[in-house]
Amino acid sequence: MRILEGFKSVISFLTIIPSKNTTIEEMAYYAYLFPIVGAIIGAIGGIIGYVLFQLFPSIIAAILTLFFILLLTGLHHLDGVVDLGDALMFRGNKEERLRILHDKHHGVGGIFALYLVLSLTLATIILMDKKIFPNLIAAECFAKFSVLMLGCFGTPHTQGIGRIFILKVKEKRGKNLIFGIITTIIITYIVINKLLIYVFIFNLFFLIIWLKFLTYNFGCITGDMLGATNEISRSLYLLIIVLGD
């Protein structure tokens, strides 16, 4: 029954669905379930999206679908996109960028980053049309897999929720890696009906470059970066599928 409690913890943390009160340590212990919970989020969003595409013009259906997905996940990760955008626009050393990252005030860099990510996601959802259901499942699965991988290999900041998550994920890095990779490949194969190995390889390549980029600019990984990675990975997956279709 512990696995069921794990699902409840991860779902409670990643969505607004009420399941149970949980701590960051308890949730991170079951981080290997991230891709599966991501698939569940994608399935819910995909069902809503499919219905909306039957009822409304593509652009209206896509806007409502994206809004529902963001709402379902509590808008948690958008703040990370804005904060990271502001910090990357700042020209300074790592310590100064981290200070900007944690600043509650938002500037042009953050607004632009949010606009870029949401616009790309929206555009790809529009082009998905009635194929939205399986691709949203795979996209959310890849997004959560990306967060898990960054937790496995990232250097944590000295404080914050992100540090607790990363340290806990690293304790069972082998299990998280194996389970995360296997479940992501299986889920993608089931819902897309073909093994999108090129997408998986691209995702891994992106994560390697992204991790090096963040480490070079900040020297560590924070909770905001994990959240931003979720949003960016979803957008990139949808873009690759659209370009390869």
C-alpha positions as CSV (number, residue, x, y, z in Angstrom):
1,M,0.0,0.0,0.0
2,R,3.0,2.3,0.3
3,I,3.1,2.7,-3.5
4,L,-0.5,4.0,-3.3
5,E,0.5,6.5,-0.7
6,G,3.4,7.5,-2.9
7,F,1.0,8.2,-5.8
8,K,-1.1,10.3,-3.5
9,S,1.9,12.3,-2.3
10,V,3.2,13.0,-5.9
11,I,-0.3,13.8,-7.2
12,S,-0.9,16.2,-4.3
13,F,2.4,17.9,-4.9
14,L,2.2,18.2,-8.7
15,T,-1.5,19.1,-9.1
16,I,-4.4,20.8,-7.3
17,I,-6.2,17.5,-6.9
18,P,-6.8,16.9,-3.2
19,S,-5.3,13.6,-2.2
20,K,-3.4,13.9,1.0
21,N,-1.2,16.2,3.0
22,T,2.4,15.5,2.3
23,T,5.9,16.8,2.9
24,I,8.5,17.6,0.3
25,E,10.7,14.7,1.7
26,E,7.8,12.2,1.4
27,M,7.0,13.3,-2.1
28,A,10.6,13.2,-3.2
29,Y,11.0,9.7,-1.9
30,Y,8.5,8.6,-4.6
31,A,9.9,10.8,-7.3
32,Y,10.4,7.8,-9.6
33,L,6.6,8.0,-10.0
34,F,6.9,11.4,-11.7
35,P,6.6,10.2,-15.3
36,I,3.5,8.1,-14.5
37,V,1.8,11.0,-12.6
38,G,2.8,13.2,-15.6
39,A,1.0,10.8,-17.9
40,I,-2.1,11.0,-15.7
41,I,-2.0,14.8,-15.8
42,G,-1.6,14.6,-19.6
43,A,-4.5,12.1,-19.9
44,I,-6.9,14.4,-18.0
45,G,-5.7,17.4,-20.0
46,G,-5.9,15.3,-23.2
47,I,-9.5,14.3,-22.6
48,I,-10.5,17.8,-22.0
49,G,-8.6,19.0,-25.0
50,Y,-10.1,16.4,-27.3
51,V,-13.6,17.4,-26.3
52,L,-12.8,21.1,-26.7
53,F,-11.4,20.5,-30.2
54,Q,-14.7,18.9,-31.1
55,L,-16.7,21.9,-29.9
56,F,-14.6,25.0,-30.7
57,P,-12.2,26.3,-33.4
58,S,-8.7,25.1,-33.0
59,I,-7.3,28.3,-31.5
60,I,-10.0,28.6,-28.9
61,A,-9.8,24.9,-28.0
62,A,-6.0,25.2,-27.7
63,I,-6.2,28.2,-25.4
64,L,-8.7,26.5,-23.2
65,T,-6.7,23.3,-23.1
66,L,-3.5,25.0,-22.1
67,F,-5.4,27.0,-19.5
68,F,-6.8,23.8,-18.0
69,I,-3.4,22.1,-17.9
70,L,-1.8,25.1,-16.2
71,L,-4.8,25.3,-13.8
72,L,-4.6,21.6,-13.0
73,T,-1.0,21.9,-12.0
74,G,-1.7,24.9,-9.9
75,L,0.3,27.3,-12.0
76,H,3.3,26.2,-9.9
77,H,5.9,26.1,-12.6
78,L,5.2,29.4,-14.3
79,D,6.8,31.4,-11.5
80,G,10.0,29.4,-12.1
81,V,9.9,30.4,-15.8
82,V,9.6,34.1,-14.9
83,D,12.2,34.1,-12.2
84,L,14.7,32.2,-14.4
85,G,14.1,34.5,-17.3
86,D,14.8,37.6,-15.1
87,A,18.0,36.0,-13.7
88,L,19.3,35.0,-17.2
89,M,18.8,38.5,-18.5
90,F,21.0,39.9,-15.7
91,R,24.7,40.4,-16.5
92,G,26.6,39.5,-13.4
93,N,28.3,36.6,-11.5
94,K,26.5,33.5,-10.2
95,E,25.8,35.0,-6.8
96,E,24.2,38.0,-8.3
97,R,22.1,35.9,-10.7
98,L,20.9,33.8,-7.8
99,R,19.9,36.9,-6.0
100,I,17.8,38.0,-9.0
101,L,16.3,34.5,-9.2
102,H,15.0,34.8,-5.7
103,D,13.8,38.4,-6.1
104,K,10.0,38.7,-5.9
105,H,9.9,41.5,-8.4
106,H,9.7,40.6,-12.1
107,G,11.2,42.3,-15.1
108,V,11.1,42.2,-18.8
109,G,13.3,39.1,-19.0
110,G,10.9,37.1,-17.0
111,I,7.8,38.3,-18.9
112,F,9.5,37.6,-22.2
113,A,10.5,34.0,-21.1
114,L,6.9,33.3,-20.0
115,Y,5.5,34.7,-23.3
116,L,8.0,32.6,-25.3
117,V,7.2,29.3,-23.5
118,L,3.5,29.7,-23.4
119,S,3.3,30.9,-27.0
120,L,5.3,27.9,-28.2
121,T,3.2,25.5,-26.2
122,L,0.0,27.1,-27.5
123,A,1.1,27.1,-31.1
124,T,2.0,23.4,-31.0
125,I,-1.3,22.5,-29.3
126,I,-3.2,24.3,-32.1
127,L,-1.3,22.2,-34.7
128,M,-1.9,19.0,-32.7
129,D,-5.7,19.4,-33.3
130,K,-7.5,16.1,-32.6
131,K,-4.1,14.3,-31.9
132,I,-4.0,16.2,-28.7
133,F,-4.9,13.3,-26.4
134,P,-1.9,10.9,-26.9
135,N,0.6,13.7,-27.3
136,L,-0.4,15.5,-24.2
137,I,0.1,12.3,-22.2
138,A,3.6,11.8,-23.7
139,A,4.4,15.6,-23.3
140,E,3.6,15.6,-19.6
141,C,5.4,12.3,-19.1
142,F,8.5,13.8,-20.7
143,A,8.2,17.0,-18.7
144,K,8.1,15.2,-15.4
145,F,10.9,12.9,-16.5
146,S,13.0,15.9,-17.2
147,V,12.5,17.3,-13.7
148,L,13.4,13.9,-12.3
149,M,16.6,13.7,-14.3
150,L,17.6,17.2,-13.2
151,G,17.1,16.2,-9.6
152,C,19.3,13.1,-10.1
153,F,22.2,15.0,-11.6
154,G,21.9,18.6,-10.5
155,T,23.9,20.2,-7.7
156,P,21.5,21.6,-5.1
157,H,21.4,25.1,-3.8
158,T,22.3,25.7,-0.2
159,Q,18.7,26.2,0.8
160,G,15.1,26.0,-0.4
161,I,12.6,23.3,-1.4
162,G,14.6,22.5,-4.5
163,R,17.6,21.5,-2.3
164,I,15.4,19.1,-0.2
165,F,14.0,17.5,-3.4
166,I,17.4,17.0,-5.1
167,L,19.1,15.6,-2.1
168,K,16.2,13.1,-1.5
169,V,16.2,12.1,-5.2
170,K,19.9,11.5,-5.2
171,E,19.6,9.0,-2.3
172,K,17.9,6.6,-4.7
173,R,19.3,7.9,-8.0
174,G,19.7,4.4,-9.5
175,K,16.1,3.5,-8.8
176,N,14.9,6.9,-10.1
177,L,16.9,6.6,-13.3
178,I,16.0,3.1,-14.2
179,F,12.3,3.4,-13.3
180,G,12.1,6.9,-14.9
181,I,13.6,5.8,-18.2
182,I,11.6,2.6,-18.4
183,T,8.2,4.1,-17.6
184,T,8.8,7.1,-19.9
185,I,9.6,4.8,-22.9
186,I,6.8,2.4,-22.2
187,I,4.2,5.2,-21.8
188,T,5.3,6.9,-24.9
189,Y,5.2,3.6,-26.9
190,I,1.7,2.8,-25.6
191,V,0.1,6.1,-26.4
192,I,1.9,7.0,-29.6
193,N,1.9,3.4,-31.0
194,K,5.5,3.7,-32.0
195,L,8.8,3.9,-30.1
196,L,9.7,7.5,-30.4
197,I,13.4,6.8,-29.6
198,Y,14.5,10.0,-31.5
199,V,12.4,12.1,-29.2
200,F,13.8,10.3,-26.1
201,I,17.4,10.8,-27.3
202,F,16.7,14.5,-28.1
203,N,15.2,14.9,-24.6
204,L,18.3,13.4,-23.0
205,F,20.6,15.6,-25.2
206,F,18.6,18.7,-24.2
207,L,18.8,17.8,-20.5
208,I,22.6,17.4,-20.7
209,I,23.0,20.8,-22.3
210,W,20.4,22.4,-20.1
211,L,22.0,21.1,-16.9
212,K,25.5,22.3,-18.0
213,F,24.0,25.7,-19.0
214,L,22.2,26.2,-15.6
215,T,25.3,25.0,-13.7
216,Y,27.6,27.3,-15.6
217,N,25.3,30.4,-15.0
218,F,24.2,29.7,-11.5
219,G,26.5,26.9,-10.0
220,C,23.5,25.0,-8.8
221,I,19.9,23.9,-9.4
222,T,17.0,25.4,-7.5
223,G,13.3,24.8,-7.3
224,D,12.6,27.6,-9.8
225,M,14.8,25.8,-12.3
226,L,13.1,22.5,-11.8
227,G,9.7,24.2,-12.4
228,A,11.0,26.0,-15.5
229,T,12.4,22.7,-16.8
230,N,8.9,21.2,-16.6
231,E,7.4,23.9,-18.8
232,I,10.2,24.0,-21.3
233,S,10.4,20.2,-21.7
234,R,6.7,20.0,-22.4
235,S,7.0,22.7,-25.1
236,L,10.0,21.1,-26.7
237,Y,8.4,17.7,-26.9
238,L,5.3,19.1,-28.6
239,L,7.5,21.1,-31.0
240,I,9.5,18.0,-32.0
241,I,6.3,16.0,-32.6
242,V,4.9,18.8,-34.7
243,L,8.1,19.2,-36.8
244,G,8.4,15.4,-37.2
245,D,4.8,14.8,-38.1
